[in-house]
Amino acid sequence: MPFKPIQAAIAIVVGLIIWFVIPVPTGVTADAWHMLALFIATIVAIIGKVLPIGAIAVIAVTLVALTGVTSDSPKQAINDALSSYSSPLIWLIGIAVMISRGLIKTGLGRRIAYYFISIFGKKTIGVAYSLTAAELMIAPITPSNTARGGGIIHPIMKSIAQSFHSTPEEGTQNKIGRYLAMVNYHANPITSGMFITATAPNPLVVDLVNKATDGNIQLSWTTWAVAMFVPGILCLVVMPLVIYLIYPPDVKVTPDAKGFAKDNLADMGSISRQEKIMLGVFGLMLLLWANIPALLLGEQYSVDATTTAFIGLTTLILTGVLTWEDILKEKSAWDTIIWFGALIMMAAYLNELGLIRWFSDNIEAMIGTTGLGWVGAVAILTLVYLYIHYFFASTTAHITALFAAFYVVGLSLGAPPMLYALILAAAGNIMMTLTHYATGTAPVIFNSGYVTLKEWWGIGAIMSVVNLVIWIGAGMIWWKVLGYY
């Protein structure tokens, strides 16, 4: 069968029970309840991996149009089902994924990583910080955190470990490989939280915050980057040290790592024309995303974030760094556009049909009975929002299903809108640390065999606490300085 029958049956049964068996609650319209049935069935199908997420999204779009939950007019229903595909946020991520292909094709991503290792690779912890620095360098233009952590950094990490004969096959993973694998992974959620364009679900958060505040809070690329930079950097500094203390490598001095990196740089030769172009496009996009022209020359020179992504891709095409065939083969980009559009559409109509407001009102009433102020309420909501990710295998599914409701509840209880948006946005990336299925990068690194399941879950739980304390603690101070509450 082209799909998993048991998981498919579960998703269908869940949807049918909500649609036909559970009575429509007071205060909720039938259309809103039926959209919820479709939405939850879709999320269950995604979690169960019934089909690839893009295929599930196509089915969801079909069902929304066919059932008429948004409109009685068939023509309007399909217009509604396809409405989100004009969203600039969807194309921002899709185009940025295409651009990140250039990092791999030109070898620039590998060169950056080897360069850091050649400088700081004298000790194992220096190698760890080098991998972390390389991850941070390429994060702003690699919205696929899986491509970044699993496709670019992980092969380099494995090569370094193998050069020290530290492999699971030899039973020597504890020499250096286990430690580097853990750092390789745990750098990924942190860098993902530092830029809108560092992981696919972040623009979804931007869109949901914008809708929940009626456009009053618009998280631009610059606003997000500035707000997350200080707590993110602190987490990146502390993370390798924490893992080093808990799971120290047997080999602590690695003079050969510098030689290994230098040999690989020598094999790559001098920086190529294509790498220079890629580096130039990288710099140009960062300047435009940071709104530097507008700051220097006036607001009329401001360039939209999605337009910037198109400028970058156009430049790479015209210079021959990427061909149209390269872009067509970038399946993850087209896949992201399809499923991202479907999930944004369903989340938007859950809000428009009043379901999110009804749900948040009920949660608000429950928390309100405890007598907690907004600080206590936000603490409870954030912890629940983060640790419920043990039940999710997709950050996108998690954020799509829960972010809007949790955010609206926090606002209703008096939380400052910008502050709470940043807290939940951070939690939405920190939750990736928890399990070996928490995000796409996790199974790539876990399946390499350097870290046992017990070790993975143990360090994941610890790092979730460390990251949460540092990010929110330092963030509260930094965001106060920035005037966000």
C-alpha positions in Angstrom: 0.0 0.0 0.0 1.2 3.6 -0.7 0.2 4.5 2.9 0.4 3.1 6.4 -3.1 1.5 6.8 -3.2 1.3 10.6 -2.1 4.9 11.1 -4.4 6.0 8.3 -7.3 4.2 10.0 -6.5 5.9 13.3 -6.4 9.4 11.7 -9.7 8.7 9.9 -11.5 7.4 13.0 -10.3 10.4 15.0 -11.6 12.8 12.4 -15.0 10.9 12.1 -15.5 10.8 15.9 -14.9 14.5 16.2 -17.2 15.3 13.2 -20.1 12.9 13.9 -19.9 11.6 17.5 -18.8 14.4 19.8 -21.5 17.0 20.0 -20.7 20.5 18.8 -20.0 22.5 22.0 -22.0 25.6 22.9 -20.5 28.7 21.4 -18.9 26.8 18.4 -20.4 26.7 14.9 -20.7 23.4 13.1 -18.3 24.6 10.4 -15.7 25.5 13.0 -16.1 22.0 14.6 -15.9 20.2 11.3 -12.7 22.2 10.4 -11.3 21.0 13.7 -12.1 17.4 12.8 -10.2 17.8 9.5 -7.4 19.6 11.2 -6.8 17.1 14.0 -7.1 14.2 11.6 -4.4 15.9 9.5 -2.2 16.3 12.5 -2.7 12.7 13.6 -1.8 11.6 10.0 1.3 13.7 10.1 2.4 12.4 13.5 1.7 8.8 12.3 3.6 9.4 9.0 0.7 7.9 7.0 2.1 9.5 3.9 4.8 12.1 3.2 3.6 15.4 4.8 3.2 17.0 1.4 0.8 14.3 0.3 -1.2 14.6 3.5 -1.4 18.4 2.8 -2.8 17.8 -0.7 -5.5 15.5 0.8 -6.3 18.1 3.5 -6.7 20.8 0.9 -9.0 18.5 -1.1 -11.1 17.7 2.0 -11.5 21.4 3.0 -12.7 22.2 -0.5 -14.9 19.2 -0.8 -16.7 19.5 2.6 -17.4 23.2 2.2 -16.5 24.0 5.8 -15.3 27.5 4.8 -18.1 28.2 2.3 -21.2 26.7 0.8 -20.1 27.8 -2.7 -17.8 25.1 -4.3 -15.8 27.8 -6.1 -15.3 29.9 -3.0 -14.4 26.7 -1.0 -11.5 25.8 -3.3 -10.4 29.4 -3.3 -10.3 29.3 0.5 -8.5 26.0 0.5 -5.8 27.4 -1.8 -5.7 30.9 -0.2 -2.5 30.5 1.7 -0.4 29.7 -1.3 -0.1 33.4 -2.0 1.5 34.0 1.4 4.9 35.6 1.1 6.0 33.7 4.2 5.5 30.4 2.5 7.6 31.5 -0.5 10.3 33.0 1.8 11.0 29.6 3.3 10.6 27.7 0.0 13.0 30.0 -1.8 15.5 30.1 1.1 15.6 26.2 1.0 16.5 26.4 -2.7 19.2 28.9 -2.0 20.7 26.7 0.8 21.3 24.1 -1.9 24.1 26.4 -3.1 25.9 26.0 0.2 26.1 22.2 -0.4 26.7 22.4 -4.2 29.5 24.9 -4.0 31.1 23.3 -0.9 31.0 26.7 1.0 29.2 25.1 4.0 32.0 22.5 4.3 34.7 25.1 3.9 33.3 27.3 6.7 33.2 24.3 9.0 36.7 23.1 8.2 38.0 26.7 8.5 36.7 27.0 12.1 38.1 23.5 13.0 41.5 24.4 11.5 41.7 27.4 14.0 40.0 26.0 17.1 40.5 22.3 16.8 43.4 21.7 19.1 41.1 20.3 21.8 37.9 18.3 21.6 35.9 21.1 23.1 37.5 23.5 20.5 36.2 21.1 17.7 32.8 21.2 19.3 32.7 25.0 19.3 34.0 25.0 15.7 31.0 22.9 14.6 28.7 25.1 16.6 30.2 28.3 15.0 29.8 26.8 11.6 26.2 25.9 12.3 25.5 29.5 13.4 27.2 31.0 10.4 25.0 29.2 7.9 21.8 29.2 9.9 20.3 32.5 8.5 20.1 31.1 5.0 19.3 27.4 5.7 15.6 27.2 6.7 15.9 23.5 6.6 17.4 22.8 10.0 17.7 19.1 8.9 19.7 20.1 5.8 22.0 22.3 8.0 22.6 20.0 11.0 22.1 16.6 9.3 23.2 17.3 5.7 26.1 19.8 6.1 27.5 19.6 9.7 26.9 15.9 10.5 29.0 14.4 7.7 31.9 16.6 8.8 31.4 15.6 12.4 31.5 11.9 11.4 34.6 12.4 9.4 36.4 13.9 12.3 35.3 11.1 14.7 36.4 8.5 12.2 39.8 10.1 11.8 40.3 9.3 15.5 38.9 5.8 15.1 35.9 6.7 17.2 33.0 4.8 15.6 30.0 2.8 16.9 31.2 -0.2 14.8 34.5 -0.3 16.7 32.7 0.3 20.0 34.9 3.4 20.4 32.2 6.1 20.1 33.0 7.5 23.6 36.5 8.6 22.5 35.2 11.7 20.8 32.3 10.8 18.5 29.5 10.6 21.1 30.3 14.1 22.5 30.6 15.7 19.0 27.4 14.0 17.9 25.6 15.5 20.9 27.0 19.0 20.2 26.2 18.6 16.5 22.6 18.0 17.4 22.0 20.4 20.3 23.5 23.4 18.4 20.7 22.8 15.8 17.7 23.8 17.9 19.5 26.9 19.3 20.5 28.3 15.9 17.0 27.4 14.7 15.5 29.8 17.3 17.9 32.7 16.4 16.6 33.6 12.9 13.2 33.5 11.2 14.9 31.8 8.3 16.7 29.2 10.3 13.9 26.6 10.4 10.6 26.3 8.5 8.1 26.7 11.3 9.4 30.1 12.4 7.5 32.1 9.7 4.4 30.2 10.8 4.9 31.7 14.3 5.3 35.1 12.7 2.0 34.7 10.8 0.1 33.4 13.9 1.3 36.2 16.1 0.4 38.8 13.5 -3.2 37.3 13.1 -3.7 37.0 16.9 -2.8 40.6 17.5 -4.7 42.0 14.5 -1.4 43.1 12.9 -0.2 45.0 16.0 2.8 42.7 16.4 4.8 42.0 13.3 8.0 40.1 13.8 10.4 41.2 11.1 13.6 39.3 10.3 15.6 42.0 12.0 13.3 42.2 15.1 13.5 38.4 15.6 17.3 38.3 15.0 18.1 41.1 17.5 15.7 39.8 20.1 17.0 36.2 20.0 20.7 37.0 19.5 21.8 37.5 23.1 20.0 34.5 24.7 20.9 32.3 21.7 24.6 33.1 21.8 24.6 32.4 25.6 23.0 29.0 25.0 25.5 28.2 22.3 28.4 29.1 24.7 27.0 27.1 27.5 25.7 24.0 25.6 29.1 22.3 24.7 30.3 22.9 28.3 27.2 21.2 29.9 27.4 18.2 27.6 31.2 18.0 28.2 30.5 17.8 32.0 27.8 15.1 31.6 29.3 13.0 28.8 33.0 13.9 28.6 34.9 12.5 25.7 37.7 10.1 26.4 40.0 12.0 24.1 40.3 15.6 25.2 43.2 16.9 23.2 42.9 16.7 19.4 45.9 18.2 17.6 45.1 15.9 14.6 41.8 17.6 14.1 43.5 20.9 13.0 45.6 18.9 10.6 42.5 17.0 9.4 40.7 20.2 8.6 43.7 21.8 6.9 44.1 18.7 4.7 40.5 18.9 3.7 40.8 22.6 3.0 43.9 21.9 0.9 42.0 19.2 -1.0 39.2 21.7 -1.7 41.8 24.2 -3.1 41.4 27.9 -3.2 37.9 29.3 -2.9 36.2 28.9 -6.2 34.3 31.5 -8.2 31.0 29.9 -7.3 31.8 29.9 -3.6 32.7 33.6 -3.9 29.3 34.3 -5.5 27.6 32.2 -2.9 29.3 34.1 -0.1 28.4 37.4 -1.8 24.8 36.5 -2.1 24.8 35.3 1.5 26.2 38.7 2.6 23.7 40.6 0.4 20.7 38.8 1.8 21.8 39.4 5.4 22.2 43.1 4.7 18.7 43.3 3.1 17.1 41.1 5.8 18.7 43.3 8.4 17.2 46.3 6.6 20.6 48.1 6.4 19.8 50.1 3.2 16.7 51.5 4.8 18.6 52.5 7.9 21.3 54.2 5.9 19.3 55.7 3.0 15.7 55.9 4.1 12.6 53.7 4.3 12.0 53.9 0.6 15.0 51.6 0.1 13.5 48.9 2.4 13.2 45.5 0.7 10.7 42.9 1.8 12.1 39.7 3.3 10.6 37.5 0.6 11.7 39.8 -2.2 15.2 39.5 -0.7 15.0 35.7 -1.0 13.9 36.0 -4.7 16.8 38.4 -5.3 19.2 35.9 -3.9 17.8 33.0 -5.9 17.7 35.1 -9.1 21.4 36.0 -8.6 22.4 32.4 -8.2 20.5 31.4 -11.3 21.9 34.2 -13.5 25.5 33.5 -12.4 25.1 29.8 -13.0 25.7 28.8 -9.3 22.4 27.0 -9.4 20.6 25.8 -12.5 16.9 25.4 -12.9 17.5 21.6 -12.8 19.1 22.1 -9.3 16.0 24.0 -8.2 13.6 21.4 -9.6 15.5 18.7 -7.8 15.3 20.5 -4.5 12.3 18.4 -3.4 12.3 19.7 0.2 11.6 23.2 -1.0 8.6 22.4 -3.1 7.5 19.9 -0.4 7.7 22.7 2.2 5.6 25.1 0.0 2.9 22.5 -0.4 2.5 21.4 3.2 3.2 24.7 4.8 0.5 26.4 2.7 -2.1 23.7 3.7 -1.3 24.0 7.5 -1.3 27.8 7.4 -4.7 27.7 5.6 -6.3 25.3 8.2 -4.9 27.2 11.2 -6.1 30.5 9.7 -9.7 29.2 9.2 -9.8 27.7 12.7 -9.1 31.2 13.9 -11.5 32.9 11.4 -14.3 30.5 12.3 -13.9 31.3 16.0 -12.6 27.9 17.2 -9.3 29.3 18.6 -11.1 32.0 20.5 -13.5 29.5 22.0 -10.7 27.1 23.0 -8.6 29.9 24.5 -11.5 31.3 26.5 -12.0 27.9 28.1 -8.3 27.5 29.0 -8.3 31.1 30.3 -11.3 30.3 32.5 -9.5 27.2 33.9 -6.3 29.0 34.7 -8.2 32.0 36.0 -9.6 29.9 38.8 -6.1 29.3 40.1 -5.7 33.0 41.0 -2.3 33.2 39.2 -1.2 36.4 37.6 -0.1 36.5 34.0 3.5 35.6 35.0 2.4 32.3 36.7 0.0 31.6 33.9 2.7 32.1 31.2 5.1 29.9 33.1 2.5 27.1 33.2 1.5 27.5 29.6 5.1 27.6 28.3 6.1 24.5 30.2 3.1 22.6 29.0 3.6 23.9 25.4 7.3 22.8 25.4 7.0 19.3 27.1 3.9 18.2 25.3 6.4 17.8 22.3 7.2 14.4 23.6 4.0 13.4 21.8 4.9 15.1 18.5 7.3 14.0 15.8 7.1 17.3 13.9 7.7 20.8 15.2 5.5 22.1 12.4 2.6 19.9 13.4 3.1 21.0 17.1 3.2 24.7 16.3 0.3 24.5 13.9 -1.9 22.6 16.4 -1.1 24.5 19.6 0.7 27.9 19.2 -2.3 30.1 18.4 -4.4 28.7 21.2 -1.6 29.0 23.8 -0.7 32.5 22.6 -4.2 33.8 22.7 -4.7 32.4 26.3 -1.6 34.2 27.5 -2.7 37.5 26.0 -6.1 37.1 27.6 -4.5 36.7 31.0 -2.5 39.9 30.6 0.8 38.8 29.1 2.6 41.5 27.1 2.1 40.5 23.4 5.7 40.9 22.2 7.2 39.3 25.3 5.0 36.3 25.2 5.4 35.8 21.4 9.2 35.7 21.9 8.9 33.2 24.9 6.7 30.8 22.9 8.9 31.2 19.8 11.9 30.2 21.8 10.1 27.3 23.4 9.0 26.1 20.0 12.7 25.6 19.1 14.0 24.4 22.5 11.5 21.5 22.4 13.5 20.0 19.5 16.1 18.9 22.1 13.8 16.3 23.8 13.7 13.2 21.7 15.3 11.3 18.8 12.2 12.1 16.7 11.6 15.7 17.8 12.6 17.2 14.4 14.1 16.0 11.1 17.7 16.5 12.2 17.3 14.1 15.2 16.9 10.8 13.4 19.7 11.6 11.0 22.2 12.0 13.9 20.7 9.4 16.1 20.8 6.8 13.4 24.5 7.2 13.0 24.7 5.2 16.3 27.0 7.5 18.4 24.4 8.1 21.1 22.2 5.5 22.8 18.5 6.1 23.3 18.9 6.5 27.0 21.7 9.0 26.5 19.7 10.9 23.9 16.6 11.3 26.1 18.7 12.1 29.2 20.8 14.9 27.7 17.7 16.1 25.8 15.8 16.6 29.0 18.7 18.3 30.7 19.4 20.6 27.7 15.7 21.6 27.5 15.9 22.9 31.1 19.3 24.6 30.6 18.2 26.3 27.3 14.9 27.3 28.8 16.4 28.9 31.9 19.1 30.7 29.9 16.9 31.8 27.0 14.0 33.0 29.1 16.2 34.4 31.9 18.6 36.3 29.7 15.8 37.1 27.3 13.7 38.8 30.0 16.6 41.1 30.7 17.5 41.7 27.0 13.9 42.2 26.0 13.4 44.7 28.8 16.3 46.6 27.4 14.7 46.5 24.0 11.5 47.8 25.4 9.3 44.8 24.6 7.5 44.9 28.0 
